[in-house]
Amino acid sequence: MQDKQNVLETVIPLAVLEALTPEAIEAIPKVYLLGENMVAVYRFPFRIGRESRLQRVEGEIQRVVRPTSNSVVPNNDLYLVDPFLKINIGREHLQIEKHQSVYMVVDRGSGGGTRLIRNDSGATETGNSFILKDGDIICLGEDGSPFLYKFHTFDNVKFTIDS
């Protein structure tokens, strides 16, 4: 039974980002989607940035497949597509960190900035780093950016296997 518990703890994410707008969903590579609008976070820090390897084919934006190599560590764990003329998402936009039981969102020097919309009050915070709580909404880019992701953590959830 312990083997199954270990497997379960390996495949269940530590947190999830839920895309809240059609643009936020469309920005996520299909291979990373859980269900229709979620991305799993399996480790911290979790880095997010803009996909810069794009090409237009018959008027549609397509990703250029990133070469994989064991010796090259990618700059981001999640590459989002920002198809707008006014770029909202920086190439190395933000990272989500965990320090003991506290989560943080840290802007990595993005041009558009990072905003946090508090789950408990609806207040919006702008800056370089924030304490992140379950249910808070992360906005990549300036006011009005459609790239909104709700943060969900499973810290208080215990997953068990019934025998």
Helices and strands as residue ranges (DSSP letters): H 2-11, E 15-19, H 22-26, G 30-32, E 33-34, E 38-41, E 46-50, E 54-57, E 60-63, E 78-80, E 94-99, E 102-107, E 114-117, E 124-127, E 129-132, E 137-140, E 148-153
